[in-house]
Amino acid sequence: MKMLLLAAIVCSVPLAGCDVPYGNDDRSDDEKALQELNVNAKYTVESVQVSGQKNWRISDALRTEVDKMVGSKLDYPALDRLADRIKKELHVPAVSVNVGKGTEPGHVVVNFEVPKSHEQPLELNVAKFLYDSKLGWSAEGDGSTAIKGNKFTFGIVSDSDALIERFAGIKAKFERKHVATERLRVRFEFDSFHEQWNASTLLASDQAGIYRSRQVFMPEATLVIAAPLELDFGTSFSRYRPEQPGAKTESSNAVVTTLRYHQRWGSAKDPQDQELNGSFSMRAGIRAFETDADFTRQMAQARYRFRRDRNKVEVGFVAGSIHGNAPLFEKFVAGNATTLRGWNKFELDPLGGSHIVHGSIDYGYRWLQVFYDTGAIWDTARERERKQSVGTGFKKDGFQLAVAFPIRSSHMEPIFYAGLNF
């Protein structure tokens, strides 16, 4: 009898504490999630750390958010959101969340870890790879490496989309993420380009203001005012050689500043998340810098994104103005892959405009996307004319294939776009 009782006890041990037998769990997903939440709520976060190489340091603002987890109840979605923010700030491929037992019962320790297997001495990035059926190909890529907190980047570019002209050449940049304090970083960038011009621009300009090469040197610094608010300030020294034979090299030297705001609520792992990006920038070419171009350029941008499950909505706004004698590479452009999609920029203004207003709304469901643009670009008030366009396409994992149509009373000629990261 004693042997039978002992055997019964031994056989019952593996089932102890199991609410539902293995392989026969008829609970709904909501019930499972609720039970998991109740189980996690029993544990208190004892400590939080971020591990990795010694030169991986997060900002004070993000460190404050991480430290706030100490003393709170275990919340995996909140940990995933923090891991996503750490990943973006450190520019690393992955951040894992490890939870272990604490020193006291009911307590856990949390470690955000950047696995060494993901560390790369050289990081390659494709910033733009775009085909426009009117403008042709545009591409930009770079490689960067970090050495003891210093980041070195070298890139090549050939772009017919961003400015009035196609510019092709090299970019080189040095960046120091922390200078004396984690809230201050500095960078120095040097660019060298050769330009190609569309026949419409050459005809409209009568060769005035046309240059065949351009070099830019930009020393800048960024001050983190608060977690979502940053201020860029510095200078830009540009030299460009006019197309006319024998013409002297001209300069455009300016003070530059940009106030940026970025806030995100939730993460990609949540049922819904939101993101807001906004900026106001100003460039002022002043005589004290011995510049040939005396001008002031102001530009405001904002973009709001909302996602719920597989539905996503993005709303964008741009407004800018230029006063004075600005070179052509400072002029605003509409009718490309980001503003008034479907219009040809040389048809709207072959020399670029000194004023711009633009708004857009994009809606996406899974890989399907539709969008609407409206705006105007002009130099004088009588030239201001509102334009509109609509488009649709597919977008998946950064790749987009779209067709856009200008809305006008005459013929409607579509423009096709295809590419990555735009």
Residue pairs with C-beta under 8 A, 6 or more apart in sequence:
15 21
20 26
20 27
25 32
27 35
40 73
40 74
40 75
40 76
41 73
41 74
42 106
43 73
43 74
43 106
43 107
43 108
44 71
44 72
44 73
44 74
44 102
44 106
44 107
44 108
45 69
45 70
45 71
45 72
45 73
45 74
45 107
45 108
45 109
45 110
46 70
46 102
46 103
46 104
46 107
46 108
46 109
47 70
47 102
47 109
47 110
48 66
48 67
48 69
48 70
48 109
48 110
48 111
48 112
49 109
49 110
49 111
49 112
50 56
50 58
50 66
50 86
50 111
50 112
50 113
50 114
51 111
51 112
51 113
51 114
52 90
52 113
52 114
52 116
53 114
53 116
53 119
55 146
55 148
55 149
56 90
56 92
56 114
57 178
57 182
58 66
58 86
58 89
58 90
59 89
59 182
59 183
59 224
59 227
60 182
60 183
60 224
61 224
61 226
61 227
62 85
62 86
62 89
62 227
64 227
65 82
65 85
65 227
66 82
66 86
66 112
69 78
69 79
69 82
69 110
74 99
74 108
76 97
77 267
77 269
77 270
79 97
79 99
79 110
80 97
80 267
80 269
81 266
81 267
81 269
81 270
82 112
83 95
83 96
83 97
83 112
84 95
84 267
84 268
84 269
85 264
86 95
86 112
87 93
87 94
87 95
90 114
91 123
92 114
92 118
92 119
93 118
93 120
94 114
94 115
94 118
95 112
95 113
95 114
96 112
96 113
96 114
96 115
97 110
97 111
97 112
97 113
98 110
98 111
98 113
99 108
99 109
99 110
99 111
100 108
100 109
100 111
101 107
101 108
101 109
102 108
102 109
121 145
122 143
122 144
122 145
123 143
123 144
123 145
124 141
124 142
124 143
125 141
125 142
125 143
125 144
126 139
126 140
126 141
126 420
126 421
127 140
127 141
127 142
127 155
127 421
128 138
128 139
128 140
128 157
128 159
128 161
128 419
128 420
128 421
128 422
129 138
129 139
129 140
129 141
129 419
129 420
129 421
130 137
130 138
130 139
130 161
130 337
130 417
130 418
130 419
130 420
130 422
131 137
131 138
131 416
131 417
131 418
131 419
132 138
132 160
132 161
132 336
132 337
132 415
132 416
132 417
133 415
133 416
133 417
134 344
134 415
135 160
135 161
135 336
135 345
136 160
137 158
137 160
138 158
138 159
138 160
138 161
138 162
138 419
139 157
139 158
139 159
140 155
140 156
140 157
140 158
140 159
141 155
141 156
141 157
142 153
142 154
142 155
142 156
142 171
143 153
143 154
143 155
144 151
144 152
144 153
144 154
145 151
145 152
146 152
149 176
149 177
149 178
150 174
150 175
150 176
151 173
151 174
151 175
151 176
151 177
152 173
152 174
153 171
153 172
153 173
153 174
153 175
154 170
154 171
154 172
154 173
155 170
155 171
155 172
155 173
156 169
156 170
156 171
157 167
157 168
157 169
157 170
157 171
157 193
158 166
158 167
158 168
159 166
159 167
159 168
160 166
161 336
161 337
162 333
162 336
163 328
163 329
163 331
163 333
163 352
164 197
164 198
164 201
164 328
164 329
164 331
164 333
164 345
164 350
164 351
164 352
165 195
165 196
165 197
165 198
165 201
165 328
165 329
166 195
166 196
166 197
167 193
167 194
167 195
167 196
167 214
167 329
168 193
168 194
168 196
169 191
169 192
169 193
169 194
170 191
170 192
171 189
171 190
171 191
172 189
172 190
172 191
173 187
173 188
173 189
173 190
174 187
174 188
174 189
175 185
175 186
175 187
175 188
176 185
176 186
176 187
177 185
178 184
178 185
179 185
179 186
179 221
182 224
183 223
183 224
183 225
184 221
184 222
184 223
184 224
185 221
185 222
186 219
186 220
186 221
186 222
187 219
187 220
187 221
187 222
188 217
188 218
188 219
188 220
189 216
189 217
189 218
189 220
190 215
190 216
190 217
190 218
191 214
191 215
191 216
191 218
192 213
192 214
192 215
192 216
193 213
193 214
193 215
193 216
194 212
194 213
195 211
195 212
195 213
195 214
197 210
198 346
198 350
200 346
200 347
200 350
201 210
201 346
201 350
201 351
202 210
203 350
204 350
204 351
205 328
205 350
205 351
207 243
207 244
209 327
209 328
209 351
210 242
210 243
210 328
211 240
211 241
211 242
211 243
211 250
211 327
211 328
212 241
212 242
212 243
213 240
213 241
214 238
214 239
214 240
214 241
214 329
215 238
215 239
215 240
216 236
216 237
216 238
216 239
217 236
217 237
218 234
218 235
218 236
218 237
218 256
219 234
219 235
220 232
220 233
220 234
220 235
220 256
221 232
221 233
221 234
222 230
222 231
222 232
223 230
223 231
223 233
224 230
225 231
228 261
228 262
228 263
229 259
229 260
229 261
230 259
230 260
230 261
230 262
231 257
231 258
231 259
231 260
232 256
232 257
232 258
232 259
232 260
233 256
233 257
233 258
234 255
234 256
234 257
235 253
235 254
235 255
235 256
235 289
236 252
236 253
236 254
236 256
236 283
237 251
237 253
237 289
238 251
238 252
238 253
238 254
238 327
238 329
239 249
239 250
239 251
240 249
240 250
240 251
240 252
240 327
240 329
241 247
241 249
241 250
242 248
242 249
242 250
250 292
250 293
250 327
251 290
251 291
251 292
251 293
252 285
252 291
252 292
252 293
252 326
252 327
252 330
253 285
253 286
253 289
253 290
253 291
254 283
254 284
254 285
254 286
254 289
254 291
254 293
254 295
254 297
255 283
255 284
255 286
255 289
256 281
256 282
256 283
257 281
257 282
258 279
258 280
258 281
258 282
259 279
259 280
259 281
260 277
260 278
260 279
261 276
261 277
261 278
261 279
262 275
262 276
262 277
262 278
263 275
263 276
264 273
264 274
264 275
264 276
265 273
265 274
265 275
266 272
266 273
266 274
267 273
271 308
271 309
272 306
272 307
272 308
272 309
273 307
274 304
274 305
274 306
274 307
275 304
275 305
276 302
276 303
276 304
276 305
277 301
277 302
277 303
277 304
278 300
278 301
278 302
278 303
279 300
279 301
279 302
280 298
280 299
280 300
280 301
281 298
281 299
281 300
282 296
282 297
282 298
282 299
283 295
283 296
283 297
283 330
284 295
284 296
284 297
285 291
285 293
285 294
285 295
285 296
285 324
285 326
286 294
287 294
293 324
293 325
293 326
293 327
293 330
294 324
294 325
295 322
295 323
295 324
295 325
295 326
295 330
296 322
296 323
296 324
297 320
297 321
297 322
297 326
297 330
298 320
298 321
298 322
299 318
299 319
299 320
299 332
300 317
300 318
300 319
300 320
301 316
301 317
301 318
302 316
302 317
303 314
303 315
303 316
303 317
304 314
304 315
304 316
305 312
305 313
305 314
305 315
306 312
306 313
306 314
307 313
310 365
310 366
311 363
311 364
311 365
312 362
312 363
312 364
312 365
313 361
313 362
313 363
313 364
314 360
314 361
314 362
314 364
315 359
315 360
315 361
315 362
316 358
316 359
316 360
316 361
316 362
317 358
317 359
317 360
318 339
318 356
318 357
318 358
318 359
318 375
319 356
319 357
319 358
320 332
320 355
320 356
321 354
321 355
321 356
322 330
322 331
322 332
322 354
322 355
323 354
326 354
328 351
328 352
331 351
331 352
331 353
331 354
332 352
332 353
332 354
332 355
332 356
332 377
333 339
333 345
333 352
333 353
333 377
334 340
334 343
334 345
334 348
334 349
334 353
334 356
334 358
334 375
334 376
334 377
334 387
335 343
335 344
335 345
335 346
335 347
335 348
335 377
336 345
337 417
337 419
337 422
338 422
339 356
339 358
339 360
339 373
339 375
340 348
340 358
340 373
340 374
340 375
340 377
340 387
340 389
340 406
341 360
341 371
341 373
341 389
341 391
341 402
341 404
341 415
341 417
342 373
342 389
342 390
342 391
342 404
342 405
342 406
342 414
342 415
343 387
343 389
343 406
343 415
344 415
348 377
348 387
349 377
349 378
349 379
352 377
353 377
353 378
353 379
354 378
354 379
355 376
355 377
355 378
355 379
355 384
356 375
356 376
356 377
357 375
357 376
358 373
358 374
358 375
358 376
359 373
359 374
359 375
360 371
360 372
360 373
360 374
361 371
361 372
362 369
362 370
362 371
363 369
363 370
363 371
364 370
364 395
367 394
367 395
367 396
368 392
368 394
369 392
369 393
369 394
369 395
369 400
369 402
370 390
370 391
370 392
371 390
371 391
371 392
371 402
371 404
372 388
372 389
372 390
372 391
373 388
373 389
373 390
373 391
373 404
374 386
374 387
374 388
374 389
375 386
375 387
376 384
376 385
376 386
376 387
378 384
378 385
387 406
387 407
387 408
388 406
388 407
389 404
389 405
389 406
389 407
390 404
390 405
390 407
391 402
391 403
391 404
391 405
392 402
392 403
393 400
393 401
393 402
393 403
393 417
394 400
394 401
394 402
395 401
395 402
398 420
398 421
399 419
399 420
400 417
400 418
400 419
400 420
400 422
401 417
401 418
402 416
402 417
402 418
403 414
403 415
403 416
403 417
404 414
404 415
404 417
405 412
405 414
406 412
406 413
